[in-house]
Amino acid sequence: MLDAFRQVVQAANFDDHVEVFTRGVPINIELSHVLELERMIHFQPRCGSITRLRARDADTVGVISVNESGHHAWSLESEA
């Protein structure tokens, strides 16, 4: 998983926006690695949620957001 993410980052240009669609475990692996956490599973991504990362290069990755769901109609209805 970490190698696959690294390859995606290395293949992209600096100003590219890249979308990766996956399930919860790969998200947890990457977030745990980026945040230098010892365990692998820390987060429980909701169905259809968005986690955003920013990579300057394959070794410099930061977390922008985790588990965004405001784009879902059910999420918007609960805010009303």
N, C-alpha and C positions, 0 to 999 in steps of 0.2 A: 504494500500500500504506500509506504513512504517513498519507495523508488518510483512508483507510478506518478505520484504527485510531483516529485523532483523532475521527472521527464517532461511533464506538462509545463512546468515553470521554465525549464531550459529551452523548450521549443517555442515559447511565446516571445514576442517582442515586448520591450519595456512598457509600452503604453497599451497593450492588449488587455481586453476584458475576456476572461475565459470562464465558462460555466461547466461545472462537473456535477452530474446527477448521481447520487449514491444513497446508500442506506446509513443507519446510525453508527454501526461499528467503524467503518472507514472514517467517518467524521470524528469520532472519538479518538481514533489512532492519531490522526493528523493534529487535532487540537492538543492532545496530551503531549505530543512531540514538540509542537511549537511553544507550548507553555512550560515545557520541561517538567511535567508532572510524572511521578513514578508509576502510578497505576495507569491502565489503559482506558477504563470506562469511568467517566466523570459526568457526562452530560446525557440527557435523554431528549434527543431531537424529536420534535413533533412532526407528524406526517405533513409533508409539503413545506416544512420550514426552510429558512435560508440561513446559512452560516457563511459569512464573508471573511475572506483572508486577503491580505495584500502582501505580495512578494516582490521585493526589490531584486532578488536573485534567489536561487534554490536554497541558499543558506540563511537568508534574511527574510523571515516570514512573520507577519504580525496579524493579530486577530482584530477585525473590524466589528463584527457582531456574531452572536451565537443565537440560533433558534428564533430568528425573526418570523413572525406569522401575521403581521398586520395587513398583508396583501390578501388574506383569505376573507371571504364574505362573512363566515361565522365569527371571525375575529372582529371585524368592523361592526357587526350587529351587537356584540357584547359591550362595545364601547359606547353605544348610543344610550 
